[in-house]
């Protein structure tokens, strides 16, 4: 039967069986039938799409609906509505109110926003009844029993969405952490692997050249080369390097060593030039080595420099790997108590390490006040806040710009500012950025819950405040957090003409 051909008695009977309309009077039901707009959907037909302006409240009479959302290119099933769901119990196994299976679309209507997901028919014959936005609000006014059923469902949906968003944020954070760690570990790990692979043949060459040098050199010549090796070991890395001058020096040393008959003149040239030295320096130190011993001396010196270079790579790579592992551990707060005292700048720095790949091409400016007191709270949760704010800033700058991180004391509060030089937040959107499901990103690029979760972590978990100030070319997210042991509030100060607009203060 066509939905348009549905008779009033049949529609009346179908509506009366729904939990959401169970408490209304006969008069209210008469009105409800008169304003109903039944529709029949074929399998796969779209009822509404993510990002479209919310125009109606939809009640499911038969069949099923599947609600999906595309997040970062992946389609996720958020929920399924079906007339076959059990409705005898007040709630199902996951705490979902039974009435929630039979209607959708109320949340974006109540927040005056757009649909936050896509709903499509699941099954060959799905019948829904649509109530346009003005009718929906009149329904809430006329039919008080509807609101009594709708409000618990609305609360469950918001809570469920936040739980899903937290899980998604955790997975995304782990993904970002893994990607960032892999990216940063690539160079030191490659250096260790290369040094380990080259170390054995380098030691063979060192042994062979040492034997040849020992057989060819006199005692005085051996002492001379020993002093030269000691001097090389004590040389600090060059403060500045002119790549053109270094290339010229390497070429001159290589040519001279090749003319002398050295086995590996290029290795000697690069080893000496990398230390910021030139041919004249090398020849001066080798004065006193007779011509028969010069080639063994050059070959042994080249082998010594090769071993020295490999050892330097290992010395540099090892601490770098340890630093990255330490930053990762601190970022995730592994093996720590959930609530603890901690310096906020550690979390900011670890976040920069984790997001280094996304910040390529962006200049980082740090303005940390010295001697900042510690905070008491949940550093892993605050790291989610810093990650979200820095990631949003990087996206707004589209690969180039200046990211500024500030931390200072202000009375009993820590003030953390994350500023960027990106495109800014539209003035019309600024007052709403902390609302759940509100996003300025394109459809499929965000859930609209990142800043809302950050707001909850700052205001509810840490008794602070988070505000936003923006104009094209400058956006500042300002977080205020109480210092350890402080019982006073860190609510945002009132907006002034110079700093307005400020939004997102902690609830009173």
VOTI-741051 format. One line per field, with one value per residue (C-alpha): residue in three letters; chain; x negated, z negated, y; residue number from 1. Coordinates in pm, whole numbers, always signed. Example, Ala and Ser with C-alpha at 12.3 -4.5 7.8 and 13.67 -1.06 7.14 Angstrom:
REM VOTI-741051
code: c(ALA, SER)
unit: c(A, A)
c1: c(-1230, -1367)
c3: c(-780, -714)
c2: c(-450, -106)
pos: c(1, 2)
END
This chain:
REM VOTI-741051
code: c(UNK, UNK, UNK, UNK, UNK, UNK, UNK, UNK, UNK, UNK, UNK, UNK, UNK, UNK, UNK, UNK, UNK, UNK, UNK, UNK, UNK, UNK, UNK, UNK, UNK, UNK, UNK, UNK, UNK, UNK, UNK, UNK, UNK, UNK, UNK, UNK, UNK, UNK, UNK, UNK, UNK, UNK, UNK, UNK, UNK, UNK, UNK, UNK, UNK, UNK, UNK, UNK, UNK, UNK, UNK, UNK, UNK, UNK, UNK, UNK, UNK, UNK, UNK, UNK, UNK, UNK, UNK, UNK, UNK, UNK, UNK, UNK, UNK, UNK, UNK, UNK, UNK, UNK, UNK, UNK, UNK, UNK, UNK, UNK, UNK, UNK, UNK, UNK, UNK, UNK, UNK, UNK, UNK, UNK, UNK, UNK, UNK, UNK, UNK, UNK, UNK, UNK, UNK, UNK, UNK, UNK, UNK, UNK, UNK, UNK, UNK, UNK, UNK, UNK, UNK, UNK, UNK, UNK, UNK, UNK, UNK, UNK, UNK, UNK, UNK, UNK, UNK, UNK, UNK, UNK, UNK, UNK, UNK, UNK, UNK, UNK, UNK, UNK, UNK, UNK, UNK, UNK, UNK, UNK, UNK, UNK, UNK, UNK, UNK, UNK, UNK, UNK, UNK, UNK, UNK, UNK, UNK, UNK, UNK, UNK, UNK, UNK, UNK, UNK, UNK, UNK, UNK, UNK, UNK, UNK, UNK, UNK, UNK, UNK, UNK, UNK, UNK, UNK, UNK, UNK, UNK, UNK, UNK, UNK, UNK, UNK, UNK, UNK, UNK, UNK, UNK, UNK, UNK, UNK, UNK, UNK, UNK, UNK, UNK, UNK, UNK, UNK, UNK, UNK, UNK, UNK, UNK, UNK, UNK, UNK, UNK, UNK, UNK, UNK, UNK, UNK, UNK, UNK, UNK, UNK, UNK, UNK, UNK, UNK, UNK, UNK, UNK, UNK, UNK, UNK, UNK, UNK, UNK, UNK, UNK, UNK, UNK, UNK, UNK, UNK, UNK, UNK, UNK, UNK, UNK, UNK, UNK, UNK, UNK, UNK, UNK, UNK, UNK, UNK, UNK, UNK, UNK, UNK, UNK, UNK, UNK, UNK, UNK, UNK, UNK, UNK, UNK, UNK, UNK, UNK, UNK, UNK, UNK, UNK, UNK, UNK, UNK, UNK, UNK, UNK, UNK, UNK, UNK, UNK, UNK, UNK, UNK, UNK, UNK, UNK, UNK, UNK, UNK, UNK, UNK, UNK, UNK, UNK, UNK, UNK, UNK, UNK, UNK, UNK, UNK, UNK, UNK, UNK, UNK, UNK, UNK, UNK, UNK, UNK, UNK, UNK, UNK, UNK, UNK, UNK, UNK, UNK, UNK, UNK, UNK, UNK, UNK, UNK, UNK, UNK, UNK, UNK, UNK, UNK, UNK, UNK, UNK, UNK, UNK, UNK, UNK, UNK, UNK, UNK, UNK, UNK, UNK, UNK, UNK, UNK, UNK, UNK, UNK, UNK, UNK, UNK, UNK, UNK, UNK, UNK, UNK, UNK, UNK, UNK, UNK, UNK, UNK, UNK, UNK, UNK, UNK, UNK, UNK, UNK, UNK, UNK, UNK, UNK, UNK, UNK, UNK, UNK, UNK, UNK, UNK, UNK, UNK, UNK, UNK, UNK, UNK, UNK, UNK, UNK, UNK, UNK, UNK, UNK, UNK, UNK, UNK, UNK, UNK, UNK, UNK, UNK, UNK, UNK, UNK, UNK, UNK, UNK, UNK, UNK, UNK, UNK, UNK, UNK, UNK, UNK, UNK, UNK, UNK, UNK, UNK, UNK, UNK, UNK, UNK, UNK, UNK, UNK, UNK, UNK, UNK, UNK, UNK, UNK, UNK, UNK, UNK, UNK, UNK, UNK, UNK, UNK, UNK, UNK, UNK, UNK, UNK, UNK, UNK, UNK, UNK, UNK, UNK, UNK, UNK, UNK, UNK, UNK, UNK, UNK, UNK, UNK, UNK, UNK, UNK, UNK, UNK, UNK, UNK, UNK, UNK, UNK, UNK, UNK, UNK, UNK, UNK, UNK, UNK, UNK, UNK, UNK, UNK, UNK, UNK, UNK, UNK, UNK, UNK, UNK, UNK, UNK, UNK, UNK, UNK, UNK, UNK, UNK, UNK, UNK, UNK, UNK, UNK, UNK)
unit: c(A, A, A, A, A, A, A, A, A, A, A, A, A, A, A, A, A, A, A, A, A, A, A, A, A, A, A, A, A, A, A, A, A, A, A, A, A, A, A, A, A, A, A, A, A, A, A, A, A, A, A, A, A, A, A, A, A, A, A, A, A, A, A, A, A, A, A, A, A, A, A, A, A, A, A, A, A, A, A, A, A, A, A, A, A, A, A, A, A, A, A, A, A, A, A, A, A, A, A, A, A, A, A, A, A, A, A, A, A, A, A, A, A, A, A, A, A, A, A, A, A, A, A, A, A, A, A, A, A, A, A, A, A, A, A, A, A, A, A, A, A, A, A, A, A, A, A, A, A, A, A, A, A, A, A, A, A, A, A, A, A, A, A, A, A, A, A, A, A, A, A, A, A, A, A, A, A, A, A, A, A, A, A, A, A, A, A, A, A, A, A, A, A, A, A, A, A, A, A, A, A, A, A, A, A, A, A, A, A, A, A, A, A, A, A, A, A, A, A, A, A, A, A, A, A, A, A, A, A, A, A, A, A, A, A, A, A, A, A, A, A, A, A, A, A, A, A, A, A, A, A, A, A, A, A, A, A, A, A, A, A, A, A, A, A, A, A, A, A, A, A, A, A, A, A, A, A, A, A, A, A, A, A, A, A, A, A, A, A, A, A, A, A, A, A, A, A, A, A, A, A, A, A, A, A, A, A, A, A, A, A, A, A, A, A, A, A, A, A, A, A, A, A, A, A, A, A, A, A, A, A, A, A, A, A, A, A, A, A, A, A, A, A, A, A, A, A, A, A, A, A, A, A, A, A, A, A, A, A, A, A, A, A, A, A, A, A, A, A, A, A, A, A, A, A, A, A, A, A, A, A, A, A, A, A, A, A, A, A, A, A, A, A, A, A, A, A, A, A, A, A, A, A, A, A, A, A, A, A, A, A, A, A, A, A, A, A, A, A, A, A, A, A, A, A, A, A, A, A, A, A, A, A, A, A, A, A, A, A, A, A, A, A, A, A, A, A, A, A, A, A, A, A, A, A, A, A, A, A, A, A, A, A, A, A, A, A, A, A, A, A, A, A, A, A, A, A, A, A, A, A, A, A, A, A, A, A, A, A, A, A, A, A, A, A, A, A, A, A, A, A, A, A, A, A, A, A, A)
c1: c(+0, -124, -193, +13, +309, +285, +628, +664, +786, +487, +243, +417, +386, +19, -68, +122, -95, -416, -562, -634, -262, -123, -51, +136, +512, +758, +783, +405, +396, +656, +434, +124, +291, +394, +35, -139, -320, -366, -639, -735, -1107, -1261, -1570, -1862, -1649, -1796, -1569, -1817, -2188, -2470, -2519, -2176, -1963, -1738, -1379, -1180, -1126, -1079, -886, -935, -614, -753, -1079, -1413, -1657, -2034, -2211, -2567, -2837, -3150, -3444, -3781, -3676, -3536, -3165, -3061, -2725, -2608, -2277, -1993, -1623, -1383, -1025, -1150, -1350, -1217, -1009, -872, -1156, -1211, -1571, -1778, -2110, -2321, -2096, -1926, -1566, -1329, -1153, -1479, -1430, -1130, -1220, -1509, -1596, -1500, -1852, -1941, -1592, -1638, -1987, -1874, -2148, -2200, -2163, -2475, -2446, -2278, -1967, -1864, -1599, -1703, -1462, -1218, -930, -1011, -734, -807, -597, -757, -671, -815, -1014, -729, -496, -756, -783, -405, -391, -613, -383, -54, -155, -340, -361, -584, -846, -842, -949, -1174, -1395, -1541, -1612, -1777, -1994, -2093, -2183, -2404, -2577, -2616, -2763, -3012, -3115, -3162, -3354, -3581, -3652, -3711, -3936, -4134, -4178, -4269, -4514, -4675, -4689, -4844, -5083, -5187, -5223, -5418, -5642, -5708, -5786, -6023, -6190, -6258, -6577, -6749, -6640, -6774, -7100, -7134, -7058, -7302, -7577, -7523, -7542, -7857, -8033, -8164, -8331, -8458, -8625, -8779, -8922, -9048, -9225, -9379, -9495, -9631, -9845, -9970, -10042, -10220, -10443, -10529, -10568, -10856, -10803, -10808, -10558, -10324, -10340, -10263, -9949, -9844, -9859, -9659, -9391, -9370, -9331, -9051, -8869, -8876, -8761, -8412, -8158, -8192, -7970, -7867, -7910, -7945, -7832, -8019, -8345, -8301, -8247, -8560, -8766, -8640, -8727, -9080, -9156, -9013, -9221, -9541, -9485, -9404, -9726, -9918, -9771, -9518, -9280, -8972, -9043, -8674, -8621, -8920, -8803, -8450, -8567, -8809, -8581, -8285, -8492, -8530, -8897, -9089, -9376, -9635, -9545, -9581, -9912, -10059, -9976, -10120, -10457, -10715, -10553, -10793, -10662, -10671, -10443, -10214, -9962, -9924, -9883, -9610, -9426, -9445, -9330, -9035, -8937, -8965, -8741, -8488, -8465, -8447, -8158, -7964, -8013, -7890, -7576, -7506, -7569, -7324, -7059, -7042, -6944, -6706, -6523, -6514, -6379, -6101, -6004, -6005, -5789, -5547, -5527, -5469, -5210, -5010, -5093, -5167, -5220, -5097, -4818, -4512, -4531, -4872, -5080, -5255, -5406, -5176, -5463, -5566, -5229, -5257, -5604, -5508, -5212, -5445, -5660, -5361, -5223, -5560, -5470, -5152, -5348, -5605, -5638, -5485, -5703, -5673, -5706, -5721, -5654, -5666, -5693, -5973, -5905, -5544, -5376, -5248, -4890, -4691, -4470, -4465, -4755, -4652, -4311, -4469, -4699, -4382, -4289, -4634, -4631, -4288, -4375, -4715, -4572, -4290, -4545, -4763, -4464, -4359, -4709, -4714, -5082, -5236, -5216, -5314, -5193, -5247, -5225, -5211, -5195, -5185, -5059, -4759, -4661, -4581, -4542, -4761, -4682, -4769, -4722, -4748, -4747, -4770, -4787, -4529, -4207, -4018, -3676, -3376, -3216, -2878, -3030, -3246, -2973, -2884, -3218, -3194, -2843, -2811, -2788, -2866, -3153, -3286, -3465, -3338, -3104, -3306, -3593, -3509, -3238, -3163, -3259, -3634, -3603, -3300, -3501, -3790, -3544, -3417, -3771, -3876, -3560, -3424, -3734, -3972, -3738, -3883, -3761, -3831, -3764, -3815, -3911, -3940, -3975, -4127, -4497, -4479, -4293, -4366, -4234, -4278, -4265, -4266, -4339, -4371, -4712, -4765, -4598, -4386, -4015, -3933, -3763, -3951, -3655, -3735, -3735, -3457, -3504, -3629, -3607, -3972, -3938, -3581, -3439, -3515, -3307, -3305, -3346, -3301, -2946, -2839)
c3: c(+0, +88, -207, -41, -32, -400, -558, -867, -1083, -979, -1045, -1373, -1482, -1380, -1567, -1878, -1903, -1923, -2267, -2189, -2129, -2394, -2644, -2419, -2426, -2151, -2058, -2031, -1823, -1586, -1532, -1492, -1218, -1035, -1017, -941, -610, -546, -306, -174, -106, +106, -20, -15, +33, -162, -414, -488, -437, -665, -643, -501, -683, -930, -808, -984, -1260, -1133, -1294, -1176, -1123, -950, -812, -916, -892, -911, -1028, -902, -906, -697, -920, -755, -445, -629, -658, -1008, -1112, -1411, -1482, -1333, -1377, -1326, -1403, -1483, -1786, -2117, -2290, -2583, -2812, -2901, -2783, -2582, -2675, -2604, -2793, -2479, -2548, -2345, -2201, -2035, -1771, -1626, -1558, -1444, -1349, -1672, -1777, -1482, -1502, -1868, -1809, -1495, -1296, -1016, -1014, -1166, -985, -687, -730, -462, -437, -525, -380, -91, -244, -501, -600, -788, -890, -856, -1068, -936, -1174, -1268, -1327, -1545, -1778, -1789, -1872, -2176, -2288, -2227, -2331, -2662, -2666, -2356, -2536, -2831, -2597, -2372, -2641, -2783, -2427, -2347, -2660, -2571, -2215, -2326, -2585, -2337, -2076, -2329, -2427, -2060, -2003, -2298, -2167, -1820, -1965, -2152, -1837, -1635, -1905, -1900, -1521, -1530, -1800, -1598, -1275, -1444, -1626, -1309, -1119, -1384, -1448, -1078, -1064, -1386, -1325, -971, -1104, -1352, -1085, -840, -1102, -1216, -857, -779, -1110, -1041, -705, -849, -1135, -884, -692, -1015, -1111, -766, -742, -1098, -1005, -687, -871, -1154, -906, -705, -975, -1208, -1578, -1529, -1245, -1451, -1736, -1487, -1360, -1717, -1807, -1493, -1586, -1940, -1801, -1570, -1861, -2061, -1781, -1845, -1561, -1343, -1470, -1119, -788, -445, -212, +84, -111, -253, +96, +224, -69, -18, +351, +285, +20, +237, +539, +331, +164, +501, +653, +356, +422, +137, +160, +52, +121, +123, -228, -355, -180, -317, -666, -700, -531, -754, -1050, -891, -803, -482, -288, -432, -787, -698, -514, -802, -1051, -823, -784, -909, -747, -482, -132, -164, -471, -342, -159, -456, -678, -457, -431, -808, -875, -637, -823, -1158, -1033, -900, -1238, -1412, -1185, -1243, -1619, -1607, -1421, -1685, -1968, -1813, -1719, -2055, -2265, -1992, -2006, -2386, -2367, -2128, -2341, -2651, -2482, -2366, -2713, -2873, -2610, -2678, -3052, -3064, -3408, -3583, -3831, -3658, -3863, -3934, -3955, -3635, -3440, -3160, -2924, -2913, -2760, -2507, -2401, -2377, -2161, -1924, -1900, -1823, -1562, -1409, -1072, -1050, -1147, -868, -707, -1007, -1230, -1602, -1856, -2229, -2494, -2825, -3145, -3365, -3703, -3636, -3918, -3849, -3781, -3941, -3706, -3424, -3186, -2933, -2896, -2865, -2600, -2402, -2435, -2320, -2032, -1917, -1935, -1766, -1498, -1425, -1406, -1163, -944, -943, -827, -546, -577, -630, -897, -1258, -1554, -1889, -2223, -2536, -2902, -3189, -3543, -3600, -3967, -4078, -3719, -3446, -3112, -2799, -2458, -2125, -1841, -1466, -1159, -963, -791, -1115, -1237, -1079, -1319, -1283, -1383, -1672, -1942, -1854, -1816, -2155, -2090, -2036, -1670, -1543, -1294, -1040, -852, -530, -555, -627, -791, -1156, -1399, -1552, -1893, -1916, -2066, -2269, -2432, -2489, -2656, -2880, -2978, -3065, -3240, -3409, -3471, -3553, -3668, -3415, -3109, -2737, -2511, -2148, -1981, -1606, -1305, -963, -1011, -1389, -1601, -1970, -2186, -2553, -2827, -3195, -3455, -3836, -3985, -4214, -4551, -4432, -4512, -4319, -3982, -3661, -3464, -3173, -3241, -3087, -2725, -2646, -2313, -2253, -2310, -2205, -2091, -2366, -2387, -2571, -2931, -3200, -3323, -3635)
c2: c(+0, +346, +575, +846, +603, +516, +573, +785, +494, +285, +569, +647, +285, +270, +590, +484, +170, +374, +437, +802, +868, +632, +910, +1153, +1216, +1128, +1494, +1523, +1206, +1353, +1656, +1437, +1230, +1547, +1681, +1348, +1303, +927, +804, +463, +408, +135, -44, +204, +515, +807, +978, +1259, +1321, +1430, +1807, +1886, +2141, +1961, +1997, +1729, +1476, +1119, +835, +478, +277, -32, -169, -27, +263, +252, +569, +615, +880, +923, +1011, +1076, +886, +582, +511, +411, +269, +470, +296, +99, +168, -119, -209, -559, -442, -568, -307, -502, -393, -32, -55, -299, -459, -149, +91, +218, +329, +112, +419, +524, +251, +428, +792, +1011, +1368, +1542, +1645, +1876, +2030, +2114, +2259, +2445, +2275, +2029, +1654, +1499, +1166, +997, +783, +531, +263, -89, -342, -362, -164, +99, +338, +658, +953, +1296, +1599, +1928, +2143, +2384, +2089, +1916, +2216, +2248, +1877, +1935, +2216, +2034, +1684, +1687, +1309, +1319, +1526, +1283, +1000, +1206, +1368, +1041, +924, +1256, +1231, +875, +972, +1260, +1042, +757, +992, +1126, +774, +684, +1005, +933, +585, +726, +997, +733, +525, +834, +943, +600, +614, +961, +845, +540, +737, +1014, +770, +569, +888, +1019, +684, +632, +841, +724, +364, +379, +525, +240, -19, +138, +168, -192, -315, -119, -173, -524, -447, -119, -307, -548, -252, -96, -420, -459, -96, -109, -410, -243, +82, -100, -283, +31, +297, +374, +432, +810, +790, +573, +827, +1105, +932, +846, +1217, +1301, +1043, +1184, +1536, +1422, +1253, +1577, +1804, +1946, +1946, +2257, +2541, +2643, +2469, +2626, +2346, +2491, +2528, +2177, +2032, +2209, +2081, +1725, +1737, +1872, +1607, +1329, +1435, +1460, +1121, +961, +1097, +961, +614, +584, +288, +489, +856, +954, +816, +1014, +1332, +1317, +1220, +1512, +1768, +1671, +1787, +2129, +2070, +2137, +1981, +2220, +2113, +1745, +1781, +1983, +1705, +1437, +1608, +1363, +1061, +931, +863, +480, +502, +779, +555, +312, +621, +767, +433, +376, +733, +685, +365, +543, +828, +575, +400, +738, +844, +521, +552, +914, +802, +540, +788, +1035, +779, +604, +909, +1025, +692, +711, +1068, +964, +664, +884, +1148, +878, +726, +1065, +1159, +844, +853, +484, +327, +641, +707, +860, +1181, +1333, +1649, +1744, +2037, +2143, +2227, +1859, +1772, +2053, +1944, +1577, +1675, +1859, +1548, +1326, +1568, +1661, +1509, +1722, +2033, +2007, +2350, +2529, +2745, +2672, +2956, +2876, +3138, +2956, +3158, +3023, +2869, +2770, +2573, +2224, +2125, +1845, +1650, +1400, +1469, +1204, +1373, +1717, +1574, +1496, +1864, +1986, +1735, +1849, +2220, +2184, +1953, +2202, +2484, +2288, +2213, +2579, +2684, +2425, +2341, +2686, +2951, +3012, +2808, +2979, +2801, +3017, +2919, +3169, +3212, +3437, +3451, +3096, +2978, +2841, +3004, +2808, +2971, +2794, +3046, +3003, +3224, +3026, +3120, +3186, +3081, +3256, +3504, +3333, +2997, +3117, +3112, +2751, +2573, +2398, +2267, +1892, +1787, +2139, +2152, +2399, +2120, +1968, +1668, +1355, +1547, +1546, +1447, +1785, +1647, +1722, +2069, +1963, +1683, +1924, +2160, +1882, +1773, +2129, +2250, +1939, +1727, +2013, +2295, +2536, +2720, +2720, +3017, +3107, +3432, +3449, +3670, +3595, +3530, +3488, +3234, +3186, +2905, +2998, +2734, +2830, +2560, +2588, +2524, +2224, +2283, +2575, +2558, +2875, +2882, +2952, +3080, +3307, +3683, +3887, +3982, +4330, +4517, +4439, +4065, +3989, +3762, +3512, +3196, +2866, +2971, +2713, +2661, +2840)
pos: c(1, 2, 3, 4, 5, 6, 7, 8, 9, 10, 11, 12, 13, 14, 15, 16, 17, 18, 19, 20, 21, 22, 23, 24, 25, 26, 27, 28, 29, 30, 31, 32, 33, 34, 35, 36, 37, 38, 39, 40, 41, 42, 43, 44, 45, 46, 47, 48, 49, 50, 51, 52, 53, 54, 55, 56, 57, 58, 59, 60, 61, 62, 63, 64, 65, 66, 67, 68, 69, 70, 71, 72, 73, 74, 75, 76, 77, 78, 79, 80, 81, 82, 83, 84, 85, 86, 87, 88, 89, 90, 91, 92, 93, 94, 95, 96, 97, 98, 99, 100, 101, 102, 103, 104, 105, 106, 107, 108, 109, 110, 111, 112, 113, 114, 115, 116, 117, 118, 119, 120, 121, 122, 123, 124, 125, 126, 127, 128, 129, 130, 131, 132, 133, 134, 135, 136, 137, 138, 139, 140, 141, 142, 143, 144, 145, 146, 147, 148, 149, 150, 151, 152, 153, 154, 155, 156, 157, 158, 159, 160, 161, 162, 163, 164, 165, 166, 167, 168, 169, 170, 171, 172, 173, 174, 175, 176, 177, 178, 179, 180, 181, 182, 183, 184, 185, 186, 187, 188, 189, 190, 191, 192, 193, 194, 195, 196, 197, 198, 199, 200, 201, 202, 203, 204, 205, 206, 207, 208, 209, 210, 211, 212, 213, 214, 215, 216, 217, 218, 219, 220, 221, 222, 223, 224, 225, 226, 227, 228, 229, 230, 231, 232, 233, 234, 235, 236, 237, 238, 239, 240, 241, 242, 243, 244, 245, 246, 247, 248, 249, 250, 251, 252, 253, 254, 255, 256, 257, 258, 259, 260, 261, 262, 263, 264, 265, 266, 267, 268, 269, 270, 271, 272, 273, 274, 275, 276, 277, 278, 279, 280, 281, 282, 283, 284, 285, 286, 287, 288, 289, 290, 291, 292, 293, 294, 295, 296, 297, 298, 299, 300, 301, 302, 303, 304, 305, 306, 307, 308, 309, 310, 311, 312, 313, 314, 315, 316, 317, 318, 319, 320, 321, 322, 323, 324, 325, 326, 327, 328, 329, 330, 331, 332, 333, 334, 335, 336, 337, 338, 339, 340, 341, 342, 343, 344, 345, 346, 347, 348, 349, 350, 351, 352, 353, 354, 355, 356, 357, 358, 359, 360, 361, 362, 363, 364, 365, 366, 367, 368, 369, 370, 371, 372, 373, 374, 375, 376, 377, 378, 379, 380, 381, 382, 383, 384, 385, 386, 387, 388, 389, 390, 391, 392, 393, 394, 395, 396, 397, 398, 399, 400, 401, 402, 403, 404, 405, 406, 407, 408, 409, 410, 411, 412, 413, 414, 415, 416, 417, 418, 419, 420, 421, 422, 423, 424, 425, 426, 427, 428, 429, 430, 431, 432, 433, 434, 435, 436, 437, 438, 439, 440, 441, 442, 443, 444, 445, 446, 447, 448, 449, 450, 451, 452, 453, 454, 455, 456, 457, 458, 459, 460, 461, 462, 463, 464, 465, 466, 467, 468, 469, 470, 471, 472, 473, 474, 475, 476, 477, 478, 479, 480, 481, 482, 483, 484, 485, 486, 487, 488, 489, 490, 491, 492, 493, 494, 495, 496, 497, 498, 499, 500, 501, 502, 503, 504, 505, 506, 507, 508)
END
